Amino acid sequence: MKKPIIGIVLDWHEKGGFSNYEYFALRTHYVKATRLAGGTPWLIPYCNPDEVKEYLDKIDGLIVPGGFYKTPNSWYHNDLDTSPYQKSPRFIFEEALIKEALKQDMPFFGICAGMQVLGGILGCKLTGNIHKYLKTPLQHFGYTKNHDIIIESNSLLHNIVGKNIISVNSDHNEAIVEVSDKVNISAKASDGCIEAIEVKDKKFAIGVQWHPDFACYKQEQITDFNPDFEIFKKFIQACN
């Protein structure tokens, strides 16, 4: 059987690191986890938003990974609490790409910023500083500690992992704090941080706030039951 082609959006950097010029970048974790789960990665650079169908015509499913880039002020719950990041040409293209993927009911998997953009498109509200918003002692930025999330029993996520509580990593300042009637909350952290959402009336359209790619990109990470890998596997299966 032919492996499904999985589009993964590349991040964009103005300069820095190895180049003084603009460049695309992506952690290899996303690619390796996709391959281990049975998909063929197909990396997508940004282009003219009018051309997104050309990419979607070539793939069977879409992954939108994390990143640090500005999203519209109107997406935030408060005019004084907006994105702390700089504008990126990635966003305008990515927004159009996600909208068209949802219109086509293409299997969609948003990770960290990918979840936030998914939510913003569908009318959810964000905060640019989840620690300040929740006044939480829980560490959500820096991968320093794992924390538990509580999964809704009637959710797609619960059907995938088969558990009410799992431990996840965390690396985000921004987060969704209010959801619209177009999505369901499928998981929260103990401090109330929304950790996963699902789009209503879609066969597979899920966003997670943590980074499952960090937990299942090596063969030795998936010898036992691994809920992060289960999400990747079920996503790939939906793309068949």
C-alpha positions as CSV (number, residue, x, y, z in Angstrom):
1,M,0.0,0.0,0.0
2,K,1.3,3.5,-0.9
3,K,2.2,5.5,2.1
4,P,0.2,8.7,2.6
5,I,1.9,12.0,1.7
6,I,2.0,14.2,4.7
7,G,2.5,17.9,4.2
8,I,4.5,19.7,7.0
9,V,4.7,23.5,6.9
10,L,8.2,24.9,7.2
11,D,9.0,27.7,9.6
12,W,10.5,30.9,8.2
13,H,13.4,33.0,9.7
14,E,14.5,36.4,8.5
15,K,18.1,35.7,9.3
16,G,20.3,34.2,12.0
17,G,21.8,30.9,12.8
18,F,23.6,29.6,9.7
19,S,22.4,32.3,7.4
20,N,22.3,36.1,7.1
21,Y,19.5,35.8,4.6
22,E,15.9,34.5,4.8
23,Y,15.6,30.7,5.2
24,F,13.1,28.0,5.9
25,A,13.6,25.6,8.9
26,L,12.1,22.6,10.6
27,R,13.2,20.4,13.4
28,T,13.8,16.9,12.2
29,H,11.5,15.5,15.0
30,Y,8.4,16.2,12.9
31,V,9.8,14.4,9.9
32,K,11.1,11.4,11.8
33,A,7.9,10.9,13.8
34,T,5.9,11.1,10.6
35,R,8.0,8.4,9.0
36,L,7.9,6.1,12.0
37,A,4.1,6.4,12.0
38,G,3.9,5.3,8.3
39,G,3.7,8.5,6.4
40,T,6.0,10.1,3.7
41,P,6.9,13.7,4.8
42,W,6.5,16.5,2.2
43,L,7.8,19.8,3.4
44,I,5.9,22.9,2.4
45,P,7.5,26.4,2.2
46,Y,5.2,29.4,2.3
47,C,4.1,30.9,-1.0
48,N,1.3,33.1,-2.4
49,P,-1.9,32.3,-0.4
50,D,-3.7,31.9,-3.7
51,E,-1.6,28.9,-4.5
52,V,-2.4,26.7,-1.5
53,K,-4.6,24.3,-3.5
54,E,-1.5,23.4,-5.5
55,Y,0.1,22.0,-2.3
56,L,-3.1,20.4,-1.0
57,D,-3.7,18.6,-4.3
58,K,-0.4,16.8,-3.7
59,I,-0.8,15.6,-0.1
60,D,-3.1,13.4,1.9
61,G,-2.8,15.1,5.3
62,L,-1.5,18.3,6.8
63,I,0.7,18.9,9.9
64,V,1.2,22.5,11.1
65,P,4.1,22.6,13.6
66,G,5.2,25.0,16.3
67,G,6.9,28.3,15.8
68,F,7.2,31.8,17.2
69,Y,5.4,34.3,15.0
70,K,2.7,36.9,15.3
71,T,-1.0,36.2,14.9
72,P,-3.7,38.9,14.5
73,N,-4.5,41.1,17.6
74,S,-8.2,40.4,17.0
75,W,-7.6,36.8,18.0
76,Y,-6.8,37.7,21.6
77,H,-9.2,38.0,24.5
78,N,-7.9,41.4,25.4
79,D,-6.4,44.3,23.4
80,L,-3.5,44.5,25.9
81,D,-2.7,40.8,25.8
82,T,-1.5,40.0,22.3
83,S,1.2,38.1,20.6
84,P,4.8,38.8,21.8
85,Y,6.3,37.7,18.5
86,Q,7.3,39.4,15.2
87,K,5.3,39.1,12.0
88,S,6.2,36.3,9.6
89,P,5.2,35.7,6.0
90,R,4.5,32.1,7.1
91,F,1.3,33.2,8.9
92,I,-0.7,34.6,5.9
93,F,0.1,31.5,3.8
94,E,-0.5,29.1,6.7
95,E,-3.9,30.7,7.5
96,A,-5.0,30.2,3.9
97,L,-3.6,26.7,3.8
98,I,-5.5,25.6,7.0
99,K,-8.8,27.2,5.9
100,E,-8.7,25.3,2.6
101,A,-7.6,22.0,4.3
102,L,-10.6,22.3,6.6
103,K,-12.9,23.1,3.7
104,Q,-11.7,19.9,2.0
105,D,-12.0,17.9,5.3
106,M,-8.4,16.9,4.9
107,P,-6.9,15.2,8.0
108,F,-5.2,17.9,10.1
109,F,-2.8,17.8,13.0
110,G,-1.8,21.1,14.6
111,I,1.0,21.2,17.1
112,C,1.6,24.1,19.6
113,A,1.4,27.2,17.3
114,G,-0.4,25.0,14.8
115,M,-3.2,24.5,17.4
116,Q,-3.3,28.2,18.2
117,V,-3.7,29.2,14.5
118,L,-6.3,26.5,14.0
119,G,-8.2,27.9,17.0
120,G,-7.9,31.5,15.9
121,I,-9.2,30.7,12.5
122,L,-12.3,29.1,14.0
123,G,-13.0,32.0,16.4
124,C,-11.2,31.0,19.6
125,K,-9.5,33.6,21.7
126,L,-5.8,33.5,22.8
127,T,-3.5,34.9,25.4
128,G,0.1,35.9,24.6
129,N,1.2,34.9,28.2
130,I,-0.5,31.9,29.6
131,H,1.5,32.1,32.9
132,K,0.2,35.6,33.6
133,Y,-3.3,34.8,32.4
134,L,-3.7,31.8,34.6
135,K,-1.4,32.9,37.4
136,T,-0.2,29.4,37.3
137,P,2.8,27.7,39.0
138,L,2.8,25.1,36.3
139,Q,5.8,25.4,34.0
140,H,4.5,25.6,30.4
141,F,7.7,26.9,28.7
142,G,11.0,25.3,28.2
143,Y,10.5,21.6,28.3
144,T,11.8,21.7,31.9
145,K,9.2,19.3,33.3
146,N,6.4,17.0,32.2
147,H,2.9,17.7,33.5
148,D,-0.4,15.8,33.3
149,I,-3.4,16.6,31.1
150,I,-6.9,15.4,31.7
151,I,-8.6,14.1,28.6
152,E,-12.4,14.3,27.9
153,S,-13.8,10.8,27.8
154,N,-16.0,11.5,24.7
155,S,-13.2,13.0,22.6
156,L,-11.3,11.8,19.6
157,L,-8.1,12.2,21.6
158,H,-9.5,9.8,24.2
159,N,-10.4,7.3,21.5
160,I,-6.8,7.5,20.2
161,V,-4.9,7.1,23.5
162,G,-7.4,5.2,25.6
163,K,-6.6,7.1,28.7
164,N,-8.1,9.8,30.9
165,I,-4.7,11.2,32.0
166,I,-1.4,11.3,30.2
167,S,1.9,13.2,30.8
168,V,3.1,15.7,28.2
169,N,5.9,18.1,27.7
170,S,5.4,21.8,27.3
171,D,7.0,24.7,25.4
172,H,4.6,27.7,24.9
173,N,3.9,31.2,26.1
174,E,0.7,31.6,24.1
175,A,-2.4,29.4,24.4
176,I,-6.1,29.3,23.6
177,V,-8.2,30.5,26.6
178,E,-11.7,30.7,25.1
179,V,-13.2,28.4,22.5
180,S,-15.9,29.0,19.9
181,D,-18.8,26.8,19.0
182,K,-16.9,25.3,16.1
183,V,-14.5,23.3,18.3
184,N,-14.5,21.1,21.4
185,I,-12.0,21.1,24.2
186,S,-10.6,17.6,24.4
187,A,-7.9,18.1,27.1
188,K,-6.8,20.5,29.8
189,A,-3.9,20.8,32.2
190,S,-4.5,20.8,36.0
191,D,-4.3,24.6,36.0
192,G,-7.0,24.9,33.4
193,C,-4.7,25.5,30.4
194,I,-6.4,24.2,27.2
195,E,-4.1,21.5,25.9
196,A,-6.1,20.0,23.0
197,I,-9.0,20.9,20.7
198,E,-10.9,19.1,18.0
199,V,-12.9,20.7,15.1
200,K,-16.5,19.6,15.1
201,D,-17.9,17.8,12.1
202,K,-14.5,16.9,10.7
203,K,-13.2,13.3,10.3
204,F,-9.8,14.2,11.8
205,A,-8.9,17.8,12.8
206,I,-7.1,18.1,16.1
207,G,-4.7,20.5,17.7
208,V,-2.5,19.8,20.7
209,Q,-0.6,22.4,22.7
210,W,2.4,20.2,23.6
211,H,5.0,18.6,21.3
212,P,4.3,14.9,20.7
213,D,7.0,15.0,18.1
214,F,9.6,15.2,20.8
215,A,8.4,11.9,22.4
216,C,8.2,9.6,19.4
217,Y,10.9,10.5,16.8
218,K,13.2,7.6,17.7
219,Q,12.6,3.9,17.5
220,E,13.5,3.3,21.1
221,Q,10.8,5.7,22.2
222,I,8.0,3.6,20.7
223,T,8.9,0.1,21.9
224,D,6.2,0.3,24.6
225,F,2.8,2.0,24.4
226,N,3.4,5.7,23.7
227,P,0.3,8.0,23.6
228,D,2.1,10.6,21.6
229,F,3.0,8.1,18.9
230,E,-0.6,6.8,18.9
231,I,-1.7,10.3,17.8
232,F,0.7,10.3,14.9
233,K,-0.3,6.8,13.9
234,K,-4.1,7.5,14.0
235,F,-3.5,10.7,12.0
236,I,-1.6,8.8,9.4
237,Q,-4.3,6.2,9.3
238,A,-6.9,8.9,8.7
239,C,-4.8,10.1,5.8
240,N,-5.1,6.8,4.0
